[in-house]
Amino acid sequence: MRADVSQAHAPGRVLRTGRTLARLLLVWAFVTGALVVLDRGLAGFAMRSWWQPPVAALLLGVLAAVGWPLVMRIALPVAFFTFGLGSFLLMGAGVLAVFNAIPGVVVTSLGTSVAVAVAMAGIAGVISSVLAVNEDELFFRRVRRRSRSADAGDQPPGVLFLQIDGLGHAVARRAVRDGSMPTLAAWLRSGSHVLRSWHTDWSSQTGASQCGILQGSNEGVVGFRWYDKERDRVVTVSRPEDAAEVERQHSDGRGLLAGDGAGRGNLFTGDAAHVSLTMSSLAVVVARGSRRERRHHDRIGAGYYAYFANPVNALRTLGVALVDVVRELSAAAAQRRADVRPRVKRGGLYPLARPGTTVIIRDVVVNALLEDMMAGRAVVYADFVGYDEVAHHSGIERFDSLEVLRRIDQQIGRLWRAAQLAPRPYHLVCLSDHGQTQGETFASRFGETVEQLIGRLCGGSAAPAPRRRLLGLLAPARVDDSSRPAETWQVTSALAEGGGLIARRLRDRVARAGADEAVTPVGEHGAVTRVAPGVVVSVSGHMAHLSFPDVAGRAPLETIERRWPDLLPSLVDHAGIGFLLVHSAEFGPVVLGRDGLRRLRTGVVIGVDPLVPYGPHAAALVARVSAFPNCPDVVVNSRYDPVTDEASPFEPHVGSHGALGGPQQHGFVLHPQEFGDPGEVVGAEQLHRVFRGWLTDLGHPVPAGEQPSPAAELAART
C-alpha cells in the first residue's frame, strides 16, 4: 500500500540538516530585527545597546527550545483549561526573566513581555511556512534516529482508524469527486484504497456506532440519550458518568484498541491503554484515591501537553480559531441574504463555540496521533467531529460544511506524510459513524416540538408555541399561520381530520374498549421532567422515545390505548412521523404507520408496510431494538420522504441523524485495497468484526480480554 500511495500522492519534504540550520539562523535574525522594531514602537520596552537584541534573541531561542517544554510539564493545567492562551502568560514571565538578566534592557510590565513572546511565536511560524518546513517531519526524523536499533520488520503494520463524524457515504463520494477531499481522491485514483458504504443500526448516532465499533457490542444503546425507567433518569452518552457506565456494560477487555492501542477524541476507550479527550475516561480523571487512576490521568493529558508545549502551535490554533469565527458569521449571513432553506438560527454563543470542534480539538487530536505514530502504537482510533457539528447548523453539503471537510482532509494528508517516516509501517482507514439527513426542523414545520405534541396528546398543559423569526420580526408561530410554508396549514388540517387507515383502526379499538377507563394521573414528577403526567420523552435527532414511568416494565399497546386514547392514532397520522414501534401483548412488537402496520414477530403486513421507505434492513434493525430489555415503551421515527431526500428532525438542526431514513443510515469506509472486500456490513457490531479481522490478517494478536478498561473498572466500583 505504501508504494502505491506514494505514486499517487508525493510525500512531504524531508528536513535536511542544512535547512534546519538555515531555519535557526533565519529565526534568530528575524527575532533580532523584531526586537529592534519593538524597541522603537513598543511602550515600556527599551534596548539601549546594539548587542542587546542579538543576545536577547539567542537567549529567548534557548528558552523556547529547552526551558519552555520543561515549564509546561509543570504548568500543564494552565494550558489545558485556557486552550493554550495561558501558555503565553507563562512564556511572557520567562521572557521577562531573560530581559531582566541582560544589563540595560528595560521592561516595565508582564504584558510587554507577553507581546514579545507572541511576536516570537509568530515569527517562528512564518519562517517555517516560508521554508516549507513540516514540523511533523522534524518530529519523525528524531524518532527514526531513536528507533534504528529496533527491528521494525518484526512488527505488523500499524493501523490508524480516522473517523470523520457524520459524513455520509453519498456526500463522501461527491466530496471526493468535486475536489473537497483531494487526499482521499488521490488514494482512490491510485487504486490503493477502496470506498465502500456500511449500514448503521437503527440508532444512527455516535454513541451506538462507536460502542459497537470500539467495544464490539452496542446492545441496549437505544439512542444518544434515553430514559432509564428503573432509575428514573435520562442517560446521555456525552456525559462522562453515563459513558463510563455504558462502557462498563460492554467492555470485556477485548475492544478494538485493546493492548497497546490509543483512542483520541472518542466517546469510549475501546479498551485502549492510551486515551485523550475520550468521554468515558473523563470519569476516571475526576475520580480520586487510586494510583492507577492518576497514571491514567497523566496519559490523558499527554497529547494536550505535547501540542500546547509548543507556543507556535498555540498561536497558530488561536489564529485559525479566530478565522473560523469569521467564517461562521459570514456563512450565516450569506444564508440569510440568500434565504437558504432549510436553515436554523446560528447566533448566540455558537460562532465562538464552533472553533472548539473545527479547530482546537482537531489540532490536538492530530498532534496526539503524531505522537502515537512516533511511539509505534499498533492501533489508533480518532474522531474528527468538526464536519458533523457544522453540518448540523449549516447543512450537509453547504459550502462552509464542505470547507470544514476540506480542512479535515488536509490533516489526513499530514498524517499520511508523517506515517512515511514512522518507525513502523502504517495503514490509514477512514470511516464515518453515520451520515446525516437534511430537512426543515419538526418544530419549524409543524409549529410545535415533538415533546409539545406528545404532551398535548397525553393531556399535559399546553406549552407556548415556539417563536420564529419572520422578515426580521419575532412573532408567535401558529399552526394556522398562512405566512408559513403552504404545506404546513394543509398538513394541520389533515391531522385534525385523522383519516389514516391505522388511525381509524386504533380509534375503533379505543371506542370498543369503552370510555369508562379514564387517564390515570401520576404523582410527583421526580428527577425527570414529564411532558404530561406520567409521560417522559427523550429525543435523539430523528428518533424520539416515549416512556411511561408509572407502568411497570414495558407498557403494552393495549395499556397505552386505554390510558392515552388519542396518543397513538394522532402520532401515526402526523405528517412528520414515519412510524412507531410499540409492543402488543397479543402480537408482540408492532410497527405502526399512517397506512399500514407490520408485526415483526410474524412478518404479517396489514395495509402498506410502514418500513418500506427505510430500506431492506429496517425490519431486522427495529426488531433488534425491540428485543433490548431497556427498549422504550414507544419509539418514534421521523418521516423520511424519498422524493425530496429529506426528513424533519426533532432537534433544531438542518442536518441531523439518530434513526432510519435517507443518508443518515449510510456511513462510509475507505480502506486499503489489499484488505479485501468485507461484503455488505449492517450494524456497528459487524463493522467491529470486519476491523478485527483486518487486524488479525495483518498479524496483530487477538486480545485475551483479561483486563477491562480503566473507565469500565471505575464504573463498576461506583
N, C-alpha and C positions, 0 to 999 in steps of 0.2 A: 504493500500500500504506500509506503513512504516514497519509493521510487516513482510510482505512478503519479502521486500528488505533486512531487517536486517538478515534474514536467509541466503540470498544469498551472502551478502557482509558485513562482520563484521564491525561495526563502529570503528572509531579510538579510541585510548586510551583516557580516561577522566582524565584530570590532577588532581592529588590529592595534598593536602596541603604539604605532606611530600616531594613529588617530586619537588614542587615549591621551597621549602626551599633548597633542595639539589641542584637545578639548580642555585639558587642565590649564595650559598656558593661556588660551583664549578667555576662559572663565576668570582667571587671575587678572588678566589685562582689563577685561570689561568691568570687573568689580572695582578695580583701582580707579578706572575712569568714572564709574558711578559714584564712588566716594568723593572724587573731586567735584562732580556736579552737585552732590548733596551738600558738600561743604559750602557751596556758593548759594544754594537755593533753599536749604532746609534750616528753619529757625531752630536754635538751640543745639546746633551741631557745628563744630569748627575743628579744622586741622590746619595748623599754622606752619608746618614744615613740609618740604617736598617729599621727604622719605616716609612720612606717616601713612599716606594712602596705600602704597605697595606693601608695607609691613602689615598694616591692618588687614588688607585683603588676604595676605598669606595666612595670618593667624585665624581669620574668620573661616578660611577654607579648611584649615585643620580642625577647627571647632565643628564645622558641619560634617566633615568626613569621619571623625574619630569620636569626639566628645558627645555630639548630638545623639547618636544611637544609644549610647550608654545612659544618657539622661532620660531618654524616652522609655527605657526599660523600667525605670523607677517611677516615671510620671505618666505611665500609660493611661490611667483613668482620666487624666485631664484631656488627652487627645480623644479618648473613647467617647466621652459624654459631650464633647464640643465638635464632633465631626472634623477634628484636625485643627480647628481655629485656635484652640488653647495651645497648640504646639508652637504657634508664632509668639505667644506671650512668653513661653519658656525660652524660646530661641532668642527673643529680644533681651531677656535677662542675661543670657550668655554673651550676646553681643555687647551689652553694657559693661559686663565684666572685662571683656577684651579691650574695649576702648579705655576703661579706667586704668588698665595695665600699661598703656602706651603713654609715655610722658608727653604732655602738651595737648592731648586730644580732649576736647570739651563736649560732653553730652549731658544735657540738662534734665532729661526725663526718660522713663521707660518707653513711652510712646515713640520717641525719636529712634530709639534702638530697634523697636519693632518695625518701624518703617524701613530701616536699613536691612533687617532680616528679610522682609518681604521682597525688597529690591534684589537681594542676593538670590533668593529662590527663583524669582522671575528671570534673572539673567542666566542662571544655570539651565532653566528650562528652554529658553530661547536658543542658547548655544547648542544644546543637544538637538534641537529641531533643525537648526541651520546645518549642522554637520551630519544630519540624518543618522544620529546615533540612537540605537534602540537600547534602552536601559535593560530590557529583558535579556538581550544578547550578552551584555557585560555580566549580568547576574549568572547566566548559564555557563559562560566561559569559566568562571570561578568554580562552578560545580564540576565541570568536566575535568578541571585540573585536580580537584579533590577526589574525583571518582576513578581516576585512571588505574588505580591499583585493583579496583573491583572488577570482577568478571561479569559484565552486563549480559553476556551470552547465556549465563546460567539462569537468567530471569525471563519469565514470559513477558510479552509486551504488555505495558500498562494500558488502561482504557479510561478516557475521560468521557463521561456522560454529561452533555451540556443541554440542559432543559431550557427552551425558550417558552416561558409560561404563556399559555393562552393562544398560541399560534396554530390555527387550524391547517389541515393538510392542503386544502384548496388555496388558502391565502399564501401558504409557503410556496406552492408551485408557481403562483403568479408573481410572487416577490422574486423568486429565482429567475423567472423568465424576463421580468421587466427591469432588472438591474438593482433592486433594493437589497439583494443579498449576493454580492459578487463573489465572496469567498466560497459559499456553498455552491454557487453556479459553476465555479471553476472545477470543483471536485466532481460535480455531476457530468460536466462536459468532458472531463478527462477519463471518465469511466471508473474512477477509483471508488466512488460511492454510489449508492442507490437510494432513492427517495420512495418511501412507502407510507401507506396510511394504516392506522390502527383504530379500532372502535373502542370508545370509552365504556365504562359502566353506566348505569342509569344516572348515577350521581357524577356528572361530568365536571368535577372541580378538583382543585389541587389536593384537598385532604384525602379523598378516596383514591385518587390516582397515585399520589406519592406513597401512601400507606401500602397500596398494592405493589407498586414497583420496587420500593426500597425494603419493605418488611416482608413481602411475599404473600400478604393477606390483607384484605380490607373489609372483611366480614363485619357487619354492624355499623360501618361508616356510611350513614344514610344521607349525609349532606355536609355542607361546610359548617352548618350548625343544626342542632336538633334538640328536641325536648326529651329529657330523661324523666320518664314518668315516675320511676321508683324513687328518685332523689329530688323531684320537683325542681329541676334546674335545667337551663339551656346549656348544652355542651357546644363549644366553639373551638374548632381545631386550631385557630390562630391564637388562642390563649395558652400560655406555657403549661399551666397545670393540666388543662384538658388534653393538649398534645402529648404530654408525658403519660397521661393515663391511657390514651389510645395506643401509644407505642407499647406500654406495658402489656396491654391485652394482645398485641400482635407480635411482640418480639420473642424469638426463640434463640437468639444468638446467631442465626444463620441468614441475616439480612444480606442484601446485595453488596454492602460495603464492609461486611464482617472481616476481621483480620486486620490488615494494615490499610484499610480504606479510609477515605476522607469525604465528608459532606459539607457543602458550603451553601448557605442561604436557603436551606430546605425547611420543611415542616417537621420531618422525622430524621433520625440519625441513620437508619439502615444498618444499625449495629456497628457503625464506624468507630474507630479508635480516635479519629481526629475530626473535630467539627468546629464550625464557627457560624454565627448568625443562623442557628438552627433552633426552631421554636421549641421542640420538646426538650432540648438541652438547657434552655434558659431556666427551667425549673430546677436544674442541678446547680446553676450559678447562684440562685438565691438561697439554696439550702446551706445549712451551717453544720459544723461539727465533724465532718468527715474528711480525712486526709485525701481520700480518693476524689471526693468532690472538688477539693481545692486544686488538685492536679488537673482535673477536667476543666476547671475554670481557666487555668493557665493555657490549656490548649485552645480554648475558645478565643482568648484574647490575642493569640499569636498572630493570626492573619491581620487583625486590625493594627497591631503594633507594627508589623512589617511594612504596612502601607504608609501609615502616618508618621513613622520614624523618619521618612524622607520628606523634608519640608517642600521640595519641589512637587511631590505628589499632592500634598495638602493644598498648595497654591493652585495647581492645575485643576484639581477637583472643585475647589471653590469657584474658580473662574468659569468652568464648564457648567456648574450648577446655576450660576447667575445667568448665563446664556440660555439655559433651559427654561428658566423662569420667563425670560423674554419670549422664547419660542411659544410657551404655553399661552401667554397673554395675547400674542399675535395670532395664534391659531384660533383661539376662542373668538377674538374679534372678527377674524375672517369668516368664521362660520355664521356669526350673527349678521354681518353685512350681506352675505350671500343667501341668508335664510336657509341654510342647510338643514335638512330634516332627515331622520330624527336627530335631535341634539338635546343635551341636558345642560343645566346651569353649571358653569365651571369656575365660578368666582370664589370668594371667601379665602380660606387658607390653602385651597388646593394648589394654586400656582406655586406657592412656597413649599408645599409638601411633595409635589411631584418629583423634584430632583432627588429626593431621598431614595427612590427606587430606580429612576432612569440614569442617575449619575453616581451618587455616593455609594450605594450598596453594590452597584455593578462594578465600580472600580475596586472596591475592597475585595469582592469575590474573585475578580480576575487576579489580583495580586496574591490571594491565598492559593489559587490554582497554580500560579507560577511557583510558589513555594512547594506545593505538593509535587510538582514535576521535578523540582530541584532535589527533593528528598527521595524521588523514585518510588512514590507510593503506587500501589498496584492498581487500585480502582478509585476513581473520584467521581462524585455526582454533584453538580451545581445547578442552581436555578436562577435564571435571569428573568426578573419579574416586570421589567420596565414596559415591554410591549403590552402585556396584559393590563397593566394599570392605565396606560394612555388609551388603549382601545376601548376600555370601559367608558371613558369620558368623551372620546372623540369619535370612535367608530373603527371597525376592524380593518378598513382599507383607506382611511382618510390619510392625507399627505403627512400629517405630523406623527401618526402611528407608524407609517412606513419609514419615516426618518429615524424614529427610535429603533426600529428593526435594523436599519442600515448600520447604526452605531453598534448594535449588538454583534452584527456580522463582522464589523471591524475588530472587535475584541476577540471573536473566534479566530480571525486571521492572526492576531497577535499570539494567541495560544498555540496555533499550529506552527508558526515560525519558531516559537520558543521550544516546542516539542522536538524540533530537529536538533537541538543542542542539549537535550536532556540526557541524563546518564543511562536511561533505558529507552527503548523504542516505545512510542505511544500511538494508539489508535484513538481517533476522535469520533464519537457518536453524538449526533444532535437529535433532539426529540422534543415533543411537547406533551404536556399532561392532559390537554384537551384543546378544543377550539373555542370559538365564540360565535354566537348567532346574534344578528343585529335586529333592532326594531324599536319602535316607539314604546316608552315605558307603559306599563299597565295603568298606573295612576294617571298619567297624562292622557292616555287614550280613552279611559273609561270614567274618569272623574273621581276615583277613589282607589286607595290601595287595596291589595288583596286582603290585608288584615281588616281594613274597614268593611269590606264587602262581607267577609265571613262573620265579623262581629255583628253587623246589621242583620244578617240572616239568622243568627243564633239568638237574637233578642237583646243584644247589647245596646247601650245608649249610642245614639247616632254621633259619630265623630265629625268634627268640622271637615268640610271638603278641602282638599289641598289647594294651595294658591299657585297660580302660574303667571308668568309674565306674558302680556299680550300688548303688542305695539308700544312697549316701553312702560305700560301701566300695570300695576298689580290689581288683580280682580279675582274674585272667587271663581273657581272652575266648576260650573254646574253641569250636570249630565245632560241638561236640555239646552245648553248654551249653543246657539246657532253659529256663533263665531268660531267654534271649534271645527275640526275636520268633519266633512259631511257624514262620513260613515258612523260617527260616534252617536248622534242622536237617533239614527236609524237602528243601530245595534241596541240602543237603550230601549227603543220601542219593542224590538223583537224579544228582549229579555222580559219585558213586562207581560208579553203575551204567553211566554213559556210554551211554545208549540212543538218542541222537540219530541221525538218518539220516546226516548228514555225518560225524559222529564215527565211526560204524561203517564208512563207506567209507574214511575215512582210515586207520583201524586195519587194514582189509583190505589196503590198498596197502602199508603197512609190513610186514605179515606176508608178503605175496608177495615183497617185496624181500629177505627173509631176515634172520636175526638175526646174520649174520657181520660186519656193518658197525656197529661199536660207536661210541659217542660219542667224538669226538676232543677230548681236553683241550687247554687252551691254557696258555701260559707265564705270565709276569708280567702282572699286571693293568694296569700302566701308569698313566696320569694319570686314568683314569675308573674309578669303582667298578663292578665286574661283579656282577650278582646271581647269577651262576653262571659257571663257567669258559667264557670266550668269549661271554658274553651281556651286553649293555648294555640297560637300559630307561630311557627318559625319559618323563615324564608331563606333560601339559598339560590339566588339568581332566578332561574326559570322553574324552580321547584318550591312548593310550599307544603308544610306538614301541619296537619290538624291533630291535636291530641285533646282527650277529654280526661283530665286528672281524676275525676270522681268515679270514673268507670274502671273497675279493676281489670288488669290485663288489656288485651286489645279489644276495643269496642267493636262489636259486630254491626254490620249494616242494619240489621233489624232494630237494634237498640238506638242507633242514630236516627232512624226514621221516626221512632216513637218520640224521642226527646226533642229533636230538632227537625220537624217535618218539612220545613221549606229549604233546608240546607242543601241536600244532595240534588234535588231537582233544579234548583237555581244555579248551582255550580256547573252541572253538566250542560245547561242551556246557555251558559255565558260564552260570548264570542271570544274572550281572551283566554279561555281554559280549554286545553286539548282533551285531557282525560283525567279520571280519578282512579286511584287504587283503593278499594275497600275490601273488607273480609266479611263474607256471608257465613252465618252459622250453618246454612244449608248447603251452599255451593262452594265454600272455600274462597280463595282470592278471586275477586271480580274486578275487571277494568270497565269503567263506565265512560261513555262518550255521548255526544249530543244525539247521534242517530243509531247507536248500537252499543252492545256490550260484548265482552269476551270473558268466559270463565276459564281461568288459567289452569285449573286442575284437569279439566277435560278437553280444553280447546274449543268448546262449543261457542259459536258466534251467533248472536241474535241481532238482526239488522246489519248495519255496517260496522266492520271491525274498527274500533277506535285507534288501534295501534298501527294501521297500515301506513300513515304518513311518517312513521318514526322508524321504518326500516325492518328488515327481516329478523334482526336480533332483539327487537323490542320486547316481545313476549317473554323470552327467556330471562332477559335482564330484569324486567319488572317482577317476574315470578321469584327470582333470586332474592330481591329486596323484601318481598312479601314473606319470605321464609325466615328473615332475620328475627330473633327474639325481640329486638327493640324497634321493629317496624312501627311507624306512627299509625294512628287509627285511620287517618285518611291522608293519602299523598296526592298532591295536585301537580300536574304538569301543564305548563303554559301551552297555548295553541300555536302550532307551527304551520305556516302557510307555505307549501312547496312552490306555489306560483311566484310569490314575491321573495321567497327565501328569507322570511322574517318571522319573528315571534316577539311578543311583548313581555319583557322581563318584569318580575315582581319587585325588583330593586331599581333604583334610579340610575340606570346605566344605559348607554347606547348599545355597546357590545356587551353581551352577558353570556352566562353559561350556568351549568348546575344540573341539567336534566337532559331529556331527549329532544331532538328537533333541530335539523339543519347542521351547519358546520360545527357547532359546539361538541358534537359527539364523534368527531373525526380528528384525532391528533395525527402527528406525523412522526416518522423515524427516518433519519438519514444515516446510513451505516456503511462501513466499508464493503465493497463488492465481495471480498473474499469471505465475509461472514456467512454468506449464503442466504437463501430465501426462507424466512420463518413461516411463510404461509399467512393465512388470514389470522389476525390477532384480535380477539374480542375480550376486553377487560384488562385491567391493570395487573391482575394476578398472572394472567397468561403472558403479559409482556415481561414480567419479572422472570418467568421461567425461560423465556427466549434469551434475555440478557444473561441469566445464569448459565445457560447452555453455551453461549458465545464465550464466556469467561472460561468455562471448563475446556472447551475446544482449544483455547489459547494456551492451556496449561496451568491455569490458576487452580489451586486446591479447593475442593468443596469444603466450606466451613463446617466444623463439627458441631457447632451450636452449644458449646459448653458455657459460654459467658454472655448473658444478656447485656444490652447497652446500659450505660450509667443512668440514662433517663428512665429506662424501664425499671431498673433497680430502685431508683428514688421513688417512682410512682408506687411500686409495690410496698415500700416501707410506710408511705404516707396514706 
